[in-house]
Amino acid sequence: MKNTPVIGRVASVLVAAGDASSRHPFVTLAVTALMLDHAGIVGDLHSGAVRRSGPREAWLPRGLLLRNDRQLSALCPDELAVIATALDLPALPPGWLGGNLLIEGLPAFSHIAPGSRLAIGGSWVGRGRFDGSAVLRVEAYNPPCRRAGAAVAAASGRPELLFRFVKAAAGLRGLVLSVDLAGPIAVGDAVVVIPPVTTG
């Protein structure tokens, strides 16, 4: 018997509102739709085929040009609710964390395996040929950091959350993605998880 595809839904789409000189440049605002090209979200702060190495690549000198494996950030509303409860917040908006996609209905969202694809849009439900609009590659889990904690602390007016956020968000911070197939993404689009291809 074939595996039944896991299907979620795009609940919100967001773009980075600031520029590189902003205090929290990665904070995002909700929009009606995203247009993707192979560099990421058209017009978004994090768009680009390459990015500079930084603290995530401790073994490399800072500032080297690397393939941009962090073109989009995706979050799950159920996981955000768990973090919010741990921080005594009524809610944790995805924009505070720089999320570009809020995707509901996919269990253990932050633990979707790297190399998986998120096939977005269409009515194919994971069977036959894809008839949707975009395909994103799961690059990695997005670990919580003090930078995001600082944005949460600033937005909530609670400075102590800068450090509490990192602990509360462990294992729940979502995914970073890159574009495999460019196209539009809109609220309500279906999301089908395509597991990584294994050989042997």
C-alpha positions as CSV (number, residue, x, y, z in Angstrom):
1,M,0.0,0.0,0.0
2,K,1.4,3.4,-1.0
3,N,2.0,6.1,1.7
4,T,-0.9,8.6,2.0
5,P,0.5,12.1,1.3
6,V,0.5,14.5,4.2
7,I,-1.4,17.7,3.1
8,G,-1.4,21.1,4.8
9,R,-2.5,24.5,3.9
10,V,-0.9,28.0,3.6
11,A,-2.5,30.0,6.4
12,S,-0.6,33.2,5.8
13,V,2.1,34.7,3.6
14,L,4.5,37.4,4.7
15,V,7.4,39.5,3.4
16,A,10.3,41.3,5.2
17,A,9.1,44.9,5.8
18,G,12.4,46.5,6.8
19,D,15.7,47.0,5.1
20,A,19.2,45.9,6.1
21,S,19.6,49.0,8.3
22,S,16.4,48.4,10.3
23,R,16.7,47.4,14.0
24,H,14.9,44.1,13.2
25,P,15.1,43.9,9.4
26,F,13.8,40.3,9.2
27,V,10.4,41.1,10.8
28,T,7.7,40.4,8.2
29,L,4.2,41.7,7.3
30,A,1.3,39.8,6.0
31,V,0.4,40.2,2.3
32,T,-2.2,38.5,0.0
33,A,0.3,36.5,-2.1
34,L,4.0,35.9,-2.7
35,M,5.7,35.7,-6.1
36,L,8.8,33.5,-6.1
37,D,11.7,33.4,-8.5
38,H,14.7,31.2,-8.2
39,A,16.3,33.8,-5.8
40,G,13.4,33.6,-3.3
41,I,10.5,36.0,-2.8
42,V,10.6,38.8,-5.3
43,G,11.3,42.1,-3.5
44,D,12.0,40.4,-0.1
45,L,15.0,41.4,2.0
46,H,16.3,37.8,2.0
47,S,16.0,37.3,-1.8
48,G,19.1,36.3,-3.6
49,A,20.9,33.4,-5.2
50,V,23.7,33.8,-2.6
51,R,24.1,35.0,1.0
52,R,27.1,35.8,3.1
53,S,28.5,33.4,5.7
54,G,27.9,34.4,9.3
55,P,27.6,32.9,12.8
56,R,25.8,29.8,11.5
57,E,29.0,28.8,9.7
58,A,31.4,29.1,12.6
59,W,34.1,27.2,10.6
60,L,34.2,29.8,7.8
61,P,35.4,33.3,7.8
62,R,32.6,35.8,7.9
63,G,31.3,37.4,4.7
64,L,32.1,34.6,2.2
65,L,29.5,34.1,-0.6
66,L,27.5,30.9,-0.1
67,R,24.4,29.4,-1.9
68,N,21.4,31.0,-0.4
69,D,19.8,28.1,1.5
70,R,17.7,30.5,3.6
71,Q,15.5,32.1,1.0
72,L,12.3,31.6,2.9
73,S,11.3,30.8,6.5
74,A,8.2,28.7,7.3
75,L,6.4,28.4,10.6
76,C,3.5,26.3,12.0
77,P,0.6,27.9,14.0
78,D,0.4,25.0,16.5
79,E,4.1,25.3,17.3
80,L,3.8,29.1,17.6
81,A,1.0,28.6,20.1
82,V,3.2,26.3,22.2
83,I,6.0,28.9,22.3
84,A,3.5,31.7,23.1
85,T,2.2,29.7,26.1
86,A,5.7,29.0,27.4
87,L,6.4,32.8,27.2
88,D,3.0,33.8,28.7
89,L,2.0,35.6,25.6
90,P,-1.6,35.6,24.2
91,A,-0.2,34.8,20.7
92,L,3.1,34.8,18.8
93,P,2.6,36.4,15.4
94,P,4.8,34.8,12.7
95,G,6.0,38.2,11.5
96,W,7.8,38.7,14.8
97,L,10.0,35.8,13.9
98,G,10.5,36.7,10.2
99,G,8.2,34.0,8.9
100,N,7.3,34.1,5.2
101,L,4.9,31.2,5.3
102,L,2.5,30.0,8.0
103,I,1.6,26.5,7.2
104,E,-1.1,24.6,9.1
105,G,-2.0,20.9,9.1
106,L,1.4,19.3,8.9
107,P,2.3,17.4,12.1
108,A,5.7,17.9,13.7
109,F,6.3,20.7,11.2
110,S,9.8,21.7,12.5
111,H,10.9,18.1,12.2
112,I,10.2,17.6,8.5
113,A,13.3,16.1,7.1
114,P,15.8,18.2,5.2
115,G,15.7,17.3,1.5
116,S,11.9,17.0,1.6
117,R,9.9,19.2,-0.8
118,L,6.8,21.3,-0.1
119,A,4.7,21.2,-3.2
120,I,2.4,24.1,-3.1
121,G,-1.0,24.7,-4.8
122,G,-3.0,22.7,-7.3
123,S,-5.5,19.9,-6.7
124,W,-3.3,16.9,-7.2
125,V,-3.0,15.9,-3.5
126,G,0.3,14.2,-4.0
127,R,-0.9,11.7,-6.6
128,G,-0.1,11.8,-10.3
129,R,1.6,14.8,-11.8
130,F,2.0,18.1,-9.8
131,D,-0.4,20.8,-11.1
132,G,0.4,23.4,-8.5
133,S,2.4,26.6,-8.5
134,A,5.6,26.3,-6.6
135,V,7.9,23.8,-5.0
136,L,10.2,24.6,-2.0
137,R,13.1,22.5,-0.7
138,V,13.4,22.0,3.0
139,E,17.0,23.0,3.7
140,A,17.1,22.7,7.5
141,Y,15.4,23.2,10.8
142,N,15.7,26.9,11.8
143,P,17.1,27.0,15.3
144,P,16.0,29.8,17.7
145,C,18.4,32.6,18.2
146,R,18.8,35.7,20.3
147,R,18.2,37.9,17.3
148,A,14.7,36.5,17.0
149,G,14.4,36.7,20.8
150,A,15.3,40.4,20.6
151,A,12.5,41.0,18.1
152,V,10.0,39.2,20.3
153,A,11.1,41.1,23.3
154,A,10.8,44.4,21.4
155,A,7.4,43.7,19.9
156,S,5.9,42.4,23.2
157,G,7.5,45.1,25.3
158,R,9.0,42.4,27.6
159,P,12.9,42.6,27.6
160,E,13.2,39.3,29.5
161,L,11.9,37.4,26.6
162,L,15.1,37.9,24.6
163,F,16.7,34.9,26.5
164,R,13.5,33.0,27.4
165,F,12.5,32.8,23.7
166,V,15.5,30.6,22.7
167,K,14.7,28.0,25.3
168,A,10.9,28.1,24.7
169,A,11.3,27.8,20.9
170,A,13.7,24.9,20.9
171,G,12.5,22.3,18.4
172,L,9.6,24.5,17.3
173,R,11.2,27.3,15.3
174,G,10.2,26.1,11.9
175,L,12.1,25.5,8.7
176,V,14.3,27.4,6.2
177,L,13.6,26.7,2.5
178,S,14.9,27.4,-0.9
179,V,13.0,27.6,-4.2
180,D,13.0,24.5,-6.5
181,L,10.1,25.6,-8.8
182,A,9.3,29.3,-8.9
183,G,5.8,30.6,-9.0
184,P,3.1,32.3,-6.9
185,I,2.0,31.2,-3.4
186,A,-1.3,32.4,-1.9
187,V,-3.3,31.9,1.3
188,G,-5.4,28.7,1.1
189,D,-3.0,26.9,-1.2
190,A,-2.6,23.2,-0.4
191,V,0.9,22.0,0.8
192,V,1.9,18.4,0.1
193,V,5.1,17.1,1.7
194,I,7.3,15.0,-0.7
195,P,9.8,13.0,1.4
196,P,13.4,13.0,0.4
197,V,14.4,10.6,-2.3
198,T,16.3,7.7,-0.9
199,T,18.5,5.3,-2.8
200,G,19.3,1.7,-2.1
